[in-house]
């Protein structure tokens, strides 16, 4: 990420934290009680993801608001940070999601979660057109051992391919205004980040037969436009 964009994200985070958590008071019992009441909504969200994505997004915004209140009463609860990052990512609040994933990485000790957070950051940066950051965090995620790496890589590549389709079909959405400030055509941009993803993935895949064709271009990419 270039210095200007990094500074933008830092300033955004300072403002976000000041406005959201400026009046926080620690109360772990209250935090546990609020988190318990939220748990049924997580299941509802998963169900809505499959049946009604618009409703899932509305619910995600409510969950974000509630999670912020829980975090405000217990800033030591790492699980709340995990959930906040995920729901912010789902709601396309990408700069805020990036800052939460970075915050989680600072104190993360569990190897699997480190791999997940780095992968999530790579996905976030795909949404805002930061090609160098995609490469950095994808390499970091795949460099972490301790799980079925081939399956992990294939799943993550699928996620990037879904992002490519999503961008090509919904590029004019307000969700992607930051990306549009850098790239004017999603069908030109998508091959750029997919080449990075395929190239890095191929270096870590143990089975040569599972490796990806890096000769992706606008002409052979499935594009809505």
SEZA-32427 format. One record per atom (N, C-alpha, C): atom name; z negated, x negated, y. Coordinates in steps of 0.05 Angstrom, whole numbers, plus 5000, padded with zeros to 4 digits. Layout:
   at     pz     px     py
   CA      Z      X      Y
...
***
This chain:
   at     pz     px     py
    N   5000   4983   4976
   CA   5000   5000   5000
    C   5000   4982   5025
    N   5017   4989   5044
   CA   5018   4971   5068
    C   4993   4976   5085
    N   4987   4956   5103
   CA   4962   4957   5118
    C   4959   4982   5135
    N   4981   4992   5147
   CA   4980   5015   5164
    C   4971   5040   5148
    N   4984   5044   5125
   CA   4977   5067   5108
    C   4949   5064   5097
    N   4940   5040   5090
   CA   4913   5036   5080
    C   4893   5043   5102
    N   4898   5034   5127
   CA   4881   5041   5149
    C   4879   5071   5153
    N   4902   5084   5151
   CA   4903   5113   5154
    C   4884   5126   5133
    N   4885   5117   5108
   CA   4869   5129   5087
    C   4839   5124   5092
    N   4833   5099   5101
   CA   4805   5093   5107
    C   4794   5111   5129
    N   4810   5114   5151
   CA   4801   5131   5173
    C   4798   5160   5164
    N   4816   5168   5148
   CA   4815   5196   5138
    C   4790   5200   5121
    N   4783   5180   5105
   CA   4759   5182   5088
    C   4734   5183   5105
    N   4733   5166   5126
   CA   4709   5165   5144
    C   4705   5193   5156
    N   4727   5205   5166
   CA   4726   5231   5178
    C   4718   5252   5158
    N   4730   5250   5134
   CA   4724   5269   5112
    C   4695   5269   5105
    N   4684   5245   5101
   CA   4656   5242   5093
    C   4637   5251   5116
    N   4645   5245   5140
   CA   4627   5252   5163
    C   4626   5282   5166
    N   4648   5295   5163
   CA   4649   5324   5167
    C   4638   5339   5142
    N   4643   5328   5118
   CA   4635   5342   5094
    C   4606   5337   5086
    N   4598   5312   5089
   CA   4571   5304   5079
    C   4552   5295   5101
    N   4559   5300   5126
   CA   4542   5290   5148
    C   4514   5302   5148
    N   4512   5327   5138
   CA   4486   5341   5138
    C   4473   5342   5110
    N   4480   5324   5093
   CA   4470   5324   5065
    C   4440   5319   5063
    N   4427   5333   5044
   CA   4399   5328   5038
    C   4396   5327   5008
    N   4384   5306   4998
   CA   4382   5302   4969
    C   4362   5322   4956
    N   4373   5335   4935
   CA   4357   5354   4920
    C   4369   5356   4893
    N   4361   5339   4874
   CA   4374   5338   4848
    C   4371   5363   4832
    N   4348   5376   4834
   CA   4345   5401   4819
    C   4364   5423   4829
    N   4368   5424   4855
   CA   4387   5443   4866
    C   4415   5436   4858
    N   4422   5410   4857
   CA   4448   5401   4849
    C   4454   5409   4820
    N   4434   5406   4802
   CA   4437   5413   4774
    C   4442   5443   4771
    N   4427   5459   4787
   CA   4429   5488   4786
    C   4457   5497   4795
    N   4467   5485   4816
   CA   4493   5492   4827
    C   4515   5483   4807
    N   4512   5460   4795
   CA   4532   5450   4777
    C   4533   5468   4752
    N   4510   5477   4743
   CA   4509   5495   4719
    C   4524   5521   4725
    N   4521   5532   4749
   CA   4535   5557   4756
    C   4565   5552   4758
    N   4573   5528   4764
   CA   4602   5522   4767
    C   4616   5519   4740
    N   4601   5512   4719
   CA   4614   5505   4694
    C   4633   5526   4682
    N   4627   5552   4684
   CA   4646   5572   4674
    C   4673   5572   4688
    N   4672   5564   4714
   CA   4697   5563   4729
    C   4716   5542   4719
    N   4705   5521   4707
   CA   4723   5500   4697
    C   4740   5511   4674
    N   4728   5527   4657
   CA   4743   5540   4635
    C   4763   5559   4646
    N   4756   5575   4666
   CA   4775   5593   4678
    C   4799   5578   4690
    N   4793   5556   4703
   CA   4814   5540   4715
    C   4834   5530   4693
    N   4824   5521   4671
   CA   4842   5511   4650
    C   4860   5534   4640
    N   4849   5557   4637
   CA   4864   5580   4627
    C   4886   5588   4648
    N   4879   5587   4673
   CA   4898   5595   4694
    C   4920   5574   4697
    N   4915   5549   4691
   CA   4936   5529   4692
    C   4960   5537   4675
    N   4954   5550   4653
   CA   4976   5558   4635
    C   4989   5584   4642
    N   4973   5602   4655
   CA   4983   5630   4659
    C   4991   5636   4688
    N   4977   5624   4707
   CA   4982   5631   4735
    C   4974   5607   4753
    N   4993   5590   4758
   CA   4988   5565   4773
    C   4979   5570   4802
    N   4990   5592   4814
   CA   4981   5598   4841
    C   4951   5605   4842
    N   4943   5621   4823
   CA   4914   5628   4822
    C   4897   5604   4814
    N   4908   5586   4798
   CA   4894   5562   4790
    C   4889   5545   4815
    N   4909   5544   4833
   CA   4906   5528   4857
    C   4885   5540   4876
    N   4885   5567   4878
   CA   4865   5580   4895
    C   4837   5574   4884
    N   4834   5576   4858
   CA   4808   5570   4845
    C   4801   5541   4849
    N   4820   5523   4848
   CA   4814   5495   4851
    C   4802   5489   4879
    N   4812   5503   4899
   CA   4801   5499   4926
    C   4773   5509   4928
    N   4767   5531   4915
   CA   4739   5541   4914
    C   4721   5522   4900
    N   4730   5512   4877
   CA   4715   5492   4862
    C   4710   5467   4879
    N   4730   5457   4893
   CA   4727   5434   4910
    C   4704   5438   4930
    N   4705   5461   4943
   CA   4684   5468   4963
    C   4656   5468   4950
    N   4654   5480   4927
   CA   4628   5481   4913
    C   4619   5454   4904
    N   4638   5438   4894
   CA   4631   5411   4884
    C   4622   5393   4908
    N   4634   5397   4931
   CA   4625   5382   4954
    C   4596   5388   4961
    N   4588   5414   4958
   CA   4561   5422   4963
    C   4542   5410   4942
    N   4551   5409   4917
   CA   4535   5397   4896
    C   4531   5367   4902
    N   4553   5353   4909
   CA   4551   5325   4914
    C   4533   5319   4938
    N   4534   5338   4957
   CA   4518   5335   4981
    C   4488   5335   4974
    N   4480   5348   4953
   CA   4452   5349   4945
    C   4444   5327   4924
    N   4465   5314   4913
   CA   4460   5292   4894
    C   4483   5273   4894
    N   4483   5253   4912
   CA   4506   5235   4914
    C   4506   5214   4892
    N   4486   5215   4874
   CA   4485   5195   4852
    C   4499   5207   4827
    N   4507   5232   4828
   CA   4519   5245   4804
    C   4549   5237   4802
    N   4554   5218   4783
   CA   4582   5208   4780
    C   4600   5229   4769
    N   4590   5247   4752
   CA   4607   5268   4741
    C   4619   5285   4763
    N   4604   5291   4784
   CA   4614   5307   4805
    C   4637   5292   4819
    N   4635   5266   4822
   CA   4656   5250   4834
    C   4682   5252   4817
    N   4679   5251   4790
   CA   4702   5253   4772
    C   4716   5280   4777
    N   4700   5301   4777
   CA   4712   5328   4781
    C   4725   5331   4808
    N   4711   5322   4829
   CA   4723   5324   4856
    C   4750   5310   4857
    N   4751   5286   4847
   CA   4776   5271   4848
    C   4798   5287   4833
    N   4792   5298   4810
   CA   4812   5312   4794
    C   4822   5337   4809
    N   4804   5353   4820
   CA   4812   5378   4833
    C   4826   5373   4859
    N   4818   5352   4873
   CA   4833   5344   4898
    C   4861   5336   4891
    N   4864   5322   4869
   CA   4891   5314   4859
    C   4907   5338   4852
    N   4895   5357   4838
   CA   4910   5381   4830
    C   4919   5397   4854
    N   4903   5398   4875
   CA   4909   5413   4899
    C   4927   5397   4918
    N   4936   5374   4910
   CA   4954   5357   4925
    C   4941   5347   4951
    N   4915   5345   4951
   CA   4901   5332   4973
    C   4899   5302   4966
    N   4923   5289   4965
   CA   4926   5263   4953
    C   4910   5241   4967
    N   4910   5239   4994
   CA   4894   5218   5006
    C   4864   5220   4999
    N   4854   5244   4999
   CA   4826   5248   4992
    C   4821   5241   4962
    N   4840   5249   4945
   CA   4837   5243   4916
    C   4837   5213   4912
    N   4854   5199   4926
   CA   4855   5170   4924
    C   4828   5157   4931
    N   4816   5166   4952
   CA   4791   5155   4961
    C   4769   5161   4940
    N   4769   5184   4928
   CA   4749   5190   4908
    C   4753   5174   4883
    N   4778   5170   4874
   CA   4783   5154   4851
    C   4775   5125   4856
    N   4781   5115   4880
   CA   4772   5088   4887
    C   4742   5086   4887
    N   4728   5106   4897
   CA   4699   5106   4898
    C   4688   5106   4870
    N   4701   5121   4851
   CA   4691   5121   4824
    C   4695   5094   4811
    N   4717   5081   4817
   CA   4722   5054   4805
    C   4701   5033   4813
    N   4691   5036   4837
   CA   4672   5016   4848
    C   4647   5013   4830
    N   4639   5036   4818
   CA   4614   5035   4802
    C   4619   5040   4773
    N   4644   5044   4764
   CA   4650   5052   4737
    C   4645   5028   4718
    N   4631   5034   4696
   CA   4627   5013   4675
    C   4640   5020   4648
    N   4646   5046   4645
   CA   4658   5055   4620
    C   4688   5048   4619
    N   4696   5033   4599
   CA   4724   5023   4599
    C   4745   5046   4599
    N   4740   5067   4584
   CA   4760   5088   4582
    C   4763   5102   4610
    N   4741   5106   4624
   CA   4743   5118   4650
    C   4756   5099   4671
    N   4751   5073   4668
   CA   4765   5055   4685
    C   4796   5057   4682
    N   4804   5058   4657
   CA   4833   5061   4651
    C   4843   5088   4663
    N   4828   5109   4660
   CA   4836   5135   4670
    C   4838   5135   4700
    N   4818   5124   4714
   CA   4818   5124   4743
    C   4842   5108   4754
    N   4847   5085   4742
   CA   4870   5069   4750
    C   4897   5084   4746
    N   4899   5098   4723
   CA   4923   5114   4718
    C   4925   5136   4738
    N   4903   5150   4744
   CA   4904   5172   4763
    C   4912   5162   4791
    N   4903   5138   4798
   CA   4911   5127   4824
    C   4941   5121   4824
    N   4952   5111   4802
   CA   4981   5107   4801
    C   4996   5133   4805
    N   4987   5154   4792
   CA   4999   5181   4796
    C   4997   5190   4825
    N   4974   5186   4837
   CA   4970   5194   4865
    C   4990   5180   4883
    N   4993   5154   4879
   CA   5011   5139   4896
    C   5041   5147   4892
    N   5047   5158   4868
   CA   5075   5168   4864
    C   5080   5191   4883
    N   5060   5207   4888
   CA   5063   5231   4905
    C   5067   5223   4935
    N   5058   5199   4943
   CA   5061   5192   4971
    C   5079   5168   4976
    N   5094   5160   4955
   CA   5115   5141   4959
    C   5106   5112   4962
    N   5083   5105   4950
   CA   5074   5077   4951
    C   5081   5062   4926
    N   5105   5051   4924
   CA   5115   5039   4900
    C   5098   5015   4891
    N   5090   4998   4910
   CA   5074   4975   4902
    C   5048   4983   4890
    N   5036   5004   4900
   CA   5010   5013   4890
    C   5013   5025   4862
    N   5035   5039   4858
   CA   5040   5050   4831
    C   5040   5027   4811
    N   5054   5005   4817
   CA   5055   4982   4799
    C   5028   4969   4795
    N   5013   4966   4816
   CA   4987   4953   4814
    C   4968   4968   4796
    N   4965   4994   4800
   CA   4945   5010   4786
    C   4954   5017   4757
    N   4981   5019   4753
   CA   4990   5024   4726
    C   4986   4999   4709
    N   4991   4976   4720
   CA   4985   4951   4706
    C   4956   4949   4699
    N   4939   4955   4718
   CA   4910   4954   4713
    C   4901   4973   4691
    N   4913   4997   4691
   CA   4905   5017   4671
    C   4914   5007   4643
    N   4939   4998   4640
   CA   4949   4990   4614
    C   4937   4964   4604
    N   4926   4948   4623
   CA   4913   4923   4615
    C   4886   4926   4602
    N   4875   4950   4604
   CA   4849   4956   4593
    C   4852   4964   4564
    N   4839   4950   4546
   CA   4840   4956   4517
    C   4818   4976   4509
    N   4818   4984   4484
   CA   4796   5000   4474
    C   4804   5028   4467
    N   4829   5035   4467
   CA   4838   5062   4459
    C   4866   5060   4449
    N   4877   5082   4439
   CA   4905   5082   4428
    C   4924   5079   4452
    N   4932   5055   4457
   CA   4948   5049   4481
    C   4975   5062   4480
    N   4988   5062   4457
   CA   5015   5074   4456
    C   5015   5104   4463
    N   4996   5118   4452
   CA   4994   5147   4458
    C   4987   5151   4488
    N   4970   5134   4498
   CA   4962   5135   4526
    C   4986   5131   4544
    N   5001   5111   4538
   CA   5025   5104   4554
    C   5045   5127   4554
    N   5050   5138   4530
   CA   5070   5160   4528
    C   5061   5184   4543
    N   5035   5190   4542
   CA   5025   5213   4557
    C   5027   5209   4587
    N   5021   5185   4596
   CA   5022   5179   4624
    C   5051   5179   4634
    N   5069   5168   4619
   CA   5098   5169   4626
    C   5107   5198   4629
    N   5099   5215   4611
   CA   5106   5243   4613
    C   5096   5255   4639
    N   5073   5247   4648
   CA   5062   5257   4673
    C   5080   5248   4697
    N   5088   5223   4696
   CA   5106   5213   4717
    C   5132   5228   4717
    N   5143   5233   4694
   CA   5168   5248   4692
    C   5165   5276   4703
    N   5142   5288   4698
   CA   5137   5315   4709
    C   5136   5314   4739
    N   5124   5293   4750
   CA   5123   5289   4779
    C   5151   5287   4791
    N   5168   5272   4777
   CA   5196   5269   4786
    C   5210   5296   4788
    N   5206   5313   4768
   CA   5218   5340   4768
    C   5206   5357   4790
    N   5179   5355   4793
   CA   5165   5371   4813
    C   5175   5364   4841
    N   5178   5339   4846
   CA   5187   5330   4873
    C   5215   5339   4878
    N   5232   5337   4858
   CA   5261   5345   4862
    C   5263   5375   4867
    N   5245   5391   4856
   CA   5247   5420   4858
    C   5232   5431   4882
    N   5212   5416   4892
   CA   5195   5427   4913
    C   5191   5408   4936
    N   5212   5391   4941
   CA   5209   5369   4960
    C   5202   5379   4988
    N   5211   5403   4996
   CA   5207   5413   5023
    C   5180   5426   5027
    N   5164   5427   5005
   CA   5137   5438   5007
    C   5120   5421   5026
    N   5101   5434   5039
   CA   5083   5420   5057
    C   5066   5400   5042
    N   5064   5403   5015
   CA   5048   5384   4999
    C   5059   5356   5001
    N   5085   5354   5006
   CA   5099   5328   5005
    C   5108   5317   5032
    N   5095   5326   5053
   CA   5103   5317   5080
    C   5100   5287   5083
    N   5079   5276   5071
   CA   5074   5247   5073
    C   5096   5231   5059
    N   5105   5241   5036
   CA   5127   5228   5022
    C   5153   5230   5037
    N   5158   5253   5049
   CA   5183   5257   5065
    C   5184   5239   5089
    N   5161   5229   5098
   CA   5162   5211   5121
    C   5173   5183   5113
    N   5175   5179   5086
   CA   5184   5153   5076
    C   5210   5154   5061
    N   5215   5177   5048
   CA   5239   5180   5032
    C   5252   5208   5039
    N   5278   5208   5043
   CA   5291   5233   5051
    C   5302   5248   5028
    N   5305   5235   5004
   CA   5318   5249   4982
    C   5301   5243   4956
    N   5289   5264   4945
   CA   5272   5260   4921
    C   5288   5250   4897
    N   5314   5257   4897
   CA   5331   5249   4874
    C   5339   5219   4877
    N   5335   5208   4900
   CA   5337   5179   4903
    C   5311   5165   4898
    N   5289   5178   4907
   CA   5262   5166   4904
    C   5253   5165   4875
    N   5257   5187   4860
   CA   5246   5189   4833
    C   5255   5166   4815
    N   5281   5159   4815
   CA   5289   5136   4798
    C   5275   5110   4805
    N   5268   5107   4831
   CA   5255   5082   4839
    C   5227   5079   4826
    N   5211   5101   4826
   CA   5185   5098   4814
    C   5186   5100   4783
    N   5206   5115   4773
   CA   5208   5116   4744
    C   5216   5089   4732
    N   5233   5074   4746
   CA   5241   5047   4736
    C   5216   5029   4734
    N   5198   5032   4754
   CA   5173   5016   4754
    C   5156   5025   4730
    N   5153   5051   4727
   CA   5137   5062   4705
    C   5148   5054   4678
    N   5174   5057   4674
   CA   5186   5050   4648
    C   5184   5020   4643
    N   5189   5004   4663
   CA   5188   4975   4659
    C   5160   4965   4651
    N   5139   4975   4665
   CA   5112   4967   4659
    C   5104   4977   4631
    N   5111   5002   4625
   CA   5105   5014   4599
    C   5117   4998   4576
    N   5141   4989   4580
   CA   5155   4974   4559
    C   5141   4948   4552
    N   5128   4936   4572
   CA   5114   4911   4568
    C   5089   4915   4551
    N   5078   4939   4551
   CA   5052   4944   4537
    C   5056   4959   4511
    N   5079   4971   4507
   CA   5084   4986   4481
    C   5088   4966   4459
    N   5074   4970   4437
   CA   5076   4951   4414
    C   5100   4956   4397
    N   5110   4981   4397
   CA   5133   4988   4381
    C   5159   4988   4398
    N   5177   4970   4392
   CA   5201   4967   4408
    C   5218   4993   4407
    N   5216   5008   4385
   CA   5231   5033   4382
    C   5222   5054   4401
    N   5198   5051   4413
   CA   5187   5071   4431
    C   5192   5064   4460
    N   5205   5042   4465
   CA   5208   5033   4493
    C   5229   5050   4508
    N   5226   5051   4534
   CA   5242   5068   4551
    C   5266   5054   4562
    N   5287   5070   4567
   CA   5311   5060   4580
    C   5306   5059   4610
    N   5307   5035   4621
   CA   5301   5031   4649
    C   5325   5036   4667
    N   5348   5043   4655
   CA   5372   5047   4671
    C   5373   5076   4681
    N   5352   5084   4694
   CA   5351   5111   4705
    C   5362   5111   4733
    N   5377   5131   4740
   CA   5389   5133   4766
    C   5391   5162   4775
    N   5399   5166   4799
   CA   5403   5193   4809
    C   5423   5209   4792
    N   5442   5195   4781
   CA   5464   5208   4766
    C   5454   5218   4738
    N   5435   5204   4726
   CA   5426   5213   4699
    C   5398   5225   4699
    N   5387   5230   4723
   CA   5361   5242   4725
    C   5363   5272   4728
    N   5346   5287   4713
   CA   5346   5316   4716
    C   5334   5323   4743
    N   5351   5335   4760
   CA   5343   5340   4787
    C   5350   5369   4795
    N   5332   5383   4808
   CA   5336   5411   4815
    C   5359   5414   4836
    N   5363   5394   4852
   CA   5382   5396   4874
    C   5410   5387   4865
***
